[in-house]
Amino acid sequence: MSAETEAAVLASVPKGLLRGGRWVDSSTGNTLGVEDPSTGEVLVQVADASVEDALAAMDAAVAAQPSWAATAPRVRGEILRRTYEIMTERNEDLALLMTLEMGKPIAESRSEVAYAADFFRWFAEEAVRLDGSWSTAPDGKSRIVTLKQPVGPCLLVTPWNFPLAMGARKIGPAVAAGCTVIVKPAKQTPLSMHAIAAILTEAGLPDGVLGTVTTSKASAVVSALIDDPRLRKLSFTGSTEVGQSLAGQAAKGPIRLSLELGGNAPFVVFEDADVDHAVDQAMLAKLRNNGEACTAANRFYVHESILDEFSSKFAARFETLVVGRGTQADVTLGPLIDQAAVDKVEGLVAAAVAEGAIVLYETPLPNATGYFSPARVITGVSATSRLVAEEIFGPVAPIVAFSSEEEVLGWANDSEYGLAAYLFTRDLDRAVRMSERLEAGMIGVNRGVLSNPAAPFGGIKSSGYGREGGHVGIDEYVETKYLSLNVG
């Protein structure tokens, strides 16, 4: 991409706060810089919201809630459908914008734009399918009627690693259900959210239905909004530690809550698996998004009888990776989000090597500034190593050998997390048996990619609760009202 193209894309995105249908500056006039993680340089400055700005956004959302809730479902759905169409038309610009602020390779950014747009298409269709029920009471003397109504103003807190998709996955069902929303994007990647907000406005979303609050003071801003008695729903994607803190604060409301938190996905390869296929899928499960995904395969458990074959083929595939700035066409692995992310990965790898683990292959790094970390395949890893116990959030694949189904099941479930798991076997009985016993909200059977707008996304244990996507995704944004009708 040329510097001129990058500059034009950056210039096209609003830099303020969307409130009541207008883009405004922060009340303090403060701004925050958005970095290019491949260089460490500041791309642009955006408005840095204060607590007062957040509460003003709540005022706008509350004012718009009654009319938006009363808007016909078909009208809501058509706005989401137009949003999908505009995003699809502008895939290239949106992908470049995401790569500039987040770092992932441009090909992956294009895929994420399409994935994000599909959430708007999916929930455009779900908007007209919210239904209730009618039944006769057991004594026959009344009728039981249920209605689904929007929960009300929502706060959506999105992460930096999938800045378009995570926003779309929350905004889509909330808007479809008739809720107004305030979105607080991650300070590292606000531009993608600004682009979505601008497109939704262009698609016809009424003033006040969507507000944005970009801020460097996330704790104070989010806390103020949670403490506001007018807030009805909080949806958060991020770290387990922050999610647990928000859950405690939200319980005082109480506020409807959805949490999508950390993960530590096991990738289990049995002796009867198609090894070549498992390696293909391992590349996707591990390296998608530079390894910075809560669903990323974090620990690879490979049966001892195929350990050498799998490890050597996996390492050979790593040798084909090109690390660099994601805007370059040949790059297949970009930088991590910041220096703290690099330091965490390097610390985990160093600790494993000190315990006797072996780096089977390590990618060379570009001769450039930025937050780059090598992609590594590591063997001889202990089943109790920090490298398999903690979420890596980087391009490192630790491999542990196992000898029996019971052994690997115990290791796989020995984690506070329970978001995703991956299972490779040709034995259908084993696939079903393991899937039922693995403690995870989502399981890929002979597949390394799980995400689909039509499927429920979410985890168990410390990976959170609630589901996004699928038919159940919109249920997170509605209340069920019961009517008892007397029959004389």
N, C-alpha and C positions, 0 to 999 in steps of 0.2 A: 504494500500500500504506500502511496506517495504521501509526503508530509502535507501536501495541499489537501488531499482527500481526508486525512485524519483531522486536520484543522477545521475543515468544513463540517464534518460530522459533529465534532465537539461544539462548534458554534451553533449548531441547529438545536441543541438541547437546552431547555429552560434551566436557569441556575438558582431560581428563587424557591419559595415555598408556595405550593398550590393551596389556596384557601378561598372558599366561597366562589370558585370559578376563576380566580385571578392569581397570577404569579406575583408574589410580594417578597420584599426583602425581609430579613430578620429584624425584629423590633430593636435590636441592639446595633444593627449594622455589621455584626460580626460575620466572617466567612470561614470556611474550612477548605483546605486543599485536597484535591483528589489526585492520588499518585498513580503513575504508571509503574507497576511492580517490576517490569522488565528493565527499567532504568533508574527507578527511585526518584524521578523528576515529577514535579507537580504539573498536571495536565491543565486543570482549571480550578477556579474557586467557586464554591456554591454557598448559599445562605446557611448560616449556622444557627439553628432555631434555639430560642430560649424557652423556659417553662411558660412564660406569658404567650409565646407563639403557639405552643402546644394547646394551651387552654382556649386560645382563640380558634384553633382548628376544631376543637371540641364544640365550641359555640356554633360554628358553621355546620358541623355534622348533625347536631341536635336540631337545628333549625330546618334542615333539609329532610330529616327522617320521616315526618308524617306524610309529606307529599310523595316521597320516593316509595314508601311502603304501600301507598295507594295506587301507584303506577301499575298499569296492566302488565302481567307477566310477559306477554308477547312483546311489549315495548322494551322491557328490560332485556329480553333475549336478543332482540334485534340490535341493540346497542353493543352487546357483547359480540354478536356475529360480525358487525362492522369492524369492531376492534380486531378480531381475528383476521379479517381480510386486509386491513391496513398493515398489520404486522407482517403478514405474509408478503405483501408487495414490497415492504421495506426491510426485508430480511438482511440484505447486505449491510446497510447502514447500521442497523441495530446490532448485528454481529460484530462489526468493527468497534462500535462503541463499547460493547461488553469486553472485548479483548483488550482494549486500551486501558480500561479501569480495573480489570480483574486478572488478565494475563493468560487465560486459556488460549489454545490454538484456535485460529479463525474458523477452521472446519468444525470444531466442537461448538463454537459460538453460534454458527449457523444452525446446527442441530438444536441447540437450546432455544433459539428464537422460534423455530418450528414447534418444538415441544411446548413452550410457553403459550404460543398462539392457540394451540390445540385445547388448552384449558378454557380459553374464552369460547371456543367453538362448542366444547362439551357442555359447559354450564349455560351457554345460550340455549341449548336444547333442554337442559334440566329445569330452566326457569319456568317452563309451562307444564312441568310434570309434578310439581309439588302437590300432593294430594292429601286428603284426610280420610275419614271412615264414617260409616253409618251402620249401626247394628242395633238389635233389639236387646234390651236388658234381660237378664235371666228370668225375672219375674213377669216379664211381658208388659209392665206398666209404664215404661218409659223407653225412649230411644237414646242411644249413646252416639254422639256425634263428636268427631275430633277435627280440629283445624290446625294447619301449620302456618304460623305467622312469623315475620322477621323478628329476630331477637332485639335489634336496635343498634345503636352506634357501636362500632367495632374498632379496636386497635389491632393492627397487623404489624408485627415486628419481623422483618425479613433479614436473612443473612447475606454475606458477601459472596459466597461461593457459587450460588446459582441466582444471580440478581434479577433476571427476568422471570425464570420459571417459578421461583418461590413467591414472587409477587403475584403472578398470574394465578397460581394455585390457591391463593387466599382471596384475592380480589374477585375472581370469577364467581365462586359460590356465594360470597357475601352480597355482591351486587345482584346476582340472580335471585337471591332470597328476598331482596328488598331492604337490605341494610345499608346505611351510610358507613363509610370507613375512613379512618386515619391510618396512613402507612408511615412507619418509621423504618426506612431502609438503613442498612449498615453504612457507617460513615466512609468505609473504603470504596463502596460501589453505589453511590446515589444516582449516577447518571442514567443507568438503565431504568430505574424506577421513575425518574423524571420523564423519560421517553414514553413509558407506558402511560403515565398520567396524562401527558399531552395527547397521546393517541386516543385514549378514552374520552377526553374532552372533545376532540375532533369528531369522534364517532357519535356524539350527542349526549353524553352523560351530563345530567343537569348540574348546575352550580351547587357546590356544597356536598354532593354525594361522595366525592373523593377529595381528601386533603393529604398533603405530604408534609412530613416533619423531618428534615435532615438535620442532624445535630452531632456535635462532639460531646455533648453532655447527656448521653443516652440514659444513664441511671436516673438522673434528676427528672428528665422529661417524661420517661416512661412511668416513673413512680407517681408523678403529678397526675398523669392521665388515669392510672389505675385507681388513685385515690378519689378521682372525680366520680360522684355517685351517678352521673349520667351515663357512664360507660357500662355497656352490657356484655361485652365479649372481648376476650384477649386471645389472639392466636400468635404463638411465638415459635420461631425456628432458630435454634442456636445451641449454645453449650448447655450441658446438663446442670452445671453449677448455677448459671444465670437463670435457667428455667425453674429450678427448684426454689430459688429466691423469689421469683415472680409469682410462683404458685402460692407461696406463703402469704405474699402481699395481697394477691387477688382473692384469697379465701376470706378476707375481712369484708368483702363486698356484699355477698359473694358475686363473683363474675364468672360467666361461662368461660371455660378455659380449654384450649387445645395446645398441646406441647409436642413439638417434634425436635428431639434432643440428639445427643451423641450416639455413636454406634461403634461396634467392634466386630464387624461381620466375619464369621468363619467361612472359609472356602474349602470344602471337604472333597477330596478326590479319592474314590475307592479303586480297588485293584482292577475292577472290571470296566472302568470308565474308558471312553474314547479319549486317549491322552491328547491327541492333536486338537480335538474339539475343546477339551478342557483348557488347554493353553490359549487357544483363540479367545475363549470367554474370560479367562483370567486376565488377559491384557485389557479387556474392556472393564471388568469389575475392579481392577486395581488402578488403572492409569487414567480413566475418565476424569476430566476436570483436574488434571495434574495430581490425582490421588486425594484431592481436597473435597471429599464427599462423605457424608455421614453413612451412605450405603456402600462405600468402598470396601472391597475385600481387604481386611486388615491382617489376617493371619491365615496362612495356607497349611492345611493339614493333608498330607499326601501319604497314601499307604506305602509301607516300606518296600513292597515288591516293585513299585513303579517310581520310587523316589528319584533315582538317578535319571531315568528317562524324562520325567516331567521337569526336573530341575534344569537339565541341560537344554531342553527345548524351550523352556521359559526364558532362560538366560540368552539363548540365541535370538529370541524375539526382541529382547531388550537392546541387543546390539544394533537393531535397526532404528532405534529412536534417535530423533534429532532434537536437542534441547536448544531453545532460543526464544527470541521475541515472537509472540504468538501471531503477529501480523504477517510474518514471513510464510510463504506458501509451503515450504518444505518442513517447517517445524511441527513436530508431533508432541512436544512436551514443553510447556511454558514455565514461567517462574512461579514460586509460591507467593502468597499474598503480601508478606512482609518479613522483616528480619526475625521477628519473634517466632514465626512459623519455621523458618530455616533452622534457628537455634534449637527448637524443640526436636525436630527430626534428627539433627546431628547428634543431639544428646542421647536419644534413644538408640541410635545405631552404635555409637561409641560404647554404651553400656553393654549392648549385646555382644559386640566384638570382644570386649574385656572379659566376658563370660565364656568365650571360646567359639562364638559364631564365626562363620566364614563368609566374606563378601565374594560371591561367585562371579558377579559382574557389576560394574559401575559405569554409568554413562559419562563421557567427558562433558565438561561444561563449556559454554561459549566464553570467548574472551570479551566479556562485557560486564558492566555494572548491573545491578538488579538483584532480586532475591531468588537466585537459582540454587537448586539442590539436586544432586545426582539421583537418577533412578537406579535402584539397586535390587538385585536378587541375593538374598542371604540365606545360607543353609546352616545346618548344625545348630539351630536355635532351640534353646530350652523351652519346654512347654510352660515354664513359669517366668520366662523373661519379661521384662517391662515392654519389650518390643511387641509382644502378643497380648499383654495385659492392658495396655493403654492404646487409645485411639491415635494412630500415627498422623493422619491428615497430611500425607506426603507420598511420593512415589517409591516407597520401600516395600518389598515383598519378602517377609520372613517365612521360611518353610520349616515345618515341623513334621517329622515322620511319625506315623501311628501304625499299630499292628492289629487292632480289632475295632469293631463297631462300637462296643461299649466304651472303650478307651476314648475314642475320638468324640463320642457324644458327651462324655463327661467334660472333656476339655472345651468343647464348643459352648456348652451351657455354663461353664464356670466364668461368668462375666456379669458385671452389674448391668450391662447393656443387652438389649434385645430388639434391635431394629431389623436387620437383614441377615440372611444366611444363604450360602450357595452350596449346592449338593450335586455331585457328578457320579452317576452310576447307570449301568444298563439294566439293573435289576429293579423292576417295578415295585415288587414287594418292599424292597429296602428303601426305595424312594418314598413310598407312602409312610412306612414305619418311621423313618428318620424325620420326615417332614412333620409328622404328628408329635414327635418328641423334642424337636429342636425348639428352644425358647427364643422365638423371634416373631415379629409381626409380619414379616415378608420373607418368602423363601423362593429362591431361583433354582429350579430343578433342571439341570443341564443348560442353564442360561446364566449369563453374567450381567444382564441388564434387567432391572425390575420395573423401572418407572414407566407408567402409562396413565394418561389422564382418565381412562375408563376404569382404573383399578384403585382400590383403597390403599393409601400410603400411610404408614404409621408403625409404631413399635410398642413394645411392652417393657416392663421393668424401668430402669433409669433412662430408657430411650423415649419416654413420654407416653402420652395417651391422646385419644382422638384420632380421626382419620381424615385425610385430605384426598380429593379425587374420587372417582367412581360415583355410584348412585348415592352413597352415604355421605359424600363430601358436603353436600348442601345442608344435611341435617345438623351440622355443627353451627349453622347460622339461623336456625328456626326454633321456636318454642311450640310445643304441642298444647293446644287449648281444648278443653273438654266441655261440651255442652250437654246438659241433661234436659231432654225435651219431654215434657209431660204428655201422655196420651190418655185422654178422657174416655 
